[in-house]
């Protein structure tokens, strides 16, 4: 399973959030939902979770 990334820098926000979350898809979705609620004032709804899941990106592995 590939790792996923949610990056607040990809979206405008009132607090200019720079948080990036990476990990397995379900982990990222859970953490991103908690962050969206606590830092951005969203509600934990099916719609918010679906939007977050839709906008997750594949993590690009660091060059070695």
Protein Blocks (a to p, Z undefined) as FASTA:
>chain_A
ZZddddfklpccfklpabdceddfklmmmmmmmmmmmmnopacdfklmmmmmmmpccddd
ddZZ
